[in-house]
Amino acid sequence: MRTYLECFPCFLNQALRAGRIATNDDSITKRLLDEIGMMLKEIPMDSSPPETGRLIYKKVSEITGNNDPYKEIKRENTDTALELYPALKKKIESSNDKLLTAIRMAVAGNVIDFGIDRKFNIETDIADILSRDFAIYDYDEFKAGLTKADKVLYLGDNAGEAVFDKILIEQIKKTVTYIVRDKPVINDATYDDAVHAGIDKVASILSSGTDAPGTVLKTCSAEFIELYNNANFIISKGQGNFEALSDEKRPIFFLLKVKCPVVANHLNVHEGDIIFKTANLLNR
């Protein structure tokens, strides 16, 4: 997915939010915004938003000296999600379609996002998503592909969201490799965050090698690229991964909540919609 003009004010807002969290010194945050503004002049429109996000958050670390400003927020979100875990598991056990309910919960976890200018309430948003219809719904294709797959490549997104991913992995009942960011960026999950969420109990964990807020393939490690190229069933969580991989010709299932009008227009849906979309390449 390319960058649109509407993305540029969002980039500045992201820099401001990250700067406010990273430092209490307004002069440092002002310098950060000045440098981001100059940098945005050089951003090509055909680059994906996560490519620019990678540059923004590297600049945040460089100028503020804080390379993980969301560290405590990530831990708090994960702890909150872990508190909800037993009740969510009970909902699945009492549901008529355990796999579909687990998918809905995985999407519900995608509300935990600090890359957007939006407040969220985990418990309220879970209840909303569990009762909402998907705007794009490729469940039949998902089930058919999962039946044929021997392994699953699962591209994670946010730290607290990983607890909800664990619930889905438990229902998938396949060998799963869970992919995390190589270094801290926004509140995206790193290896330590995934372990905190308990992912190591249900899947192997591997870094993609990128520090972008999305799976930007040209910044990923050779180890990940080999795994990605050989995968025949891929689950991609979150808007950042969708922005980075939406043009890929791979057997990818995108699970996300649409959080901005640009992505909504790109998908021809509404902001706030939940998406369960395949690239429709499973049999090609």
Secondary structure, DSSP 4 states (H G I P E B T S, - for coil): ----TTHHHHHHHHHHHHHHHH-S-HHHHHHHHHHHHHHHTT--TTS-HHHHHHHHHHHHHHHHS-S-TTHHHHHHHHHHHHHHHHHHHHHHHTSS-HHHHHHHHHHHGGG--SSSS----HHHHHHHHHTSPPSEE-HHHHHHHHHH-SEEEEE--BTTHHHHHHHHHHHH-SEEEEEE-SS--TTB--HHHHHHHTGGGTSEEEE-S--SSS--GGGS-HHHHHHHHH-S-EEEESHHHHHHHTT--S-EEEEEE--SHHHHHHHTS-TT-EEEEE-S-TT-
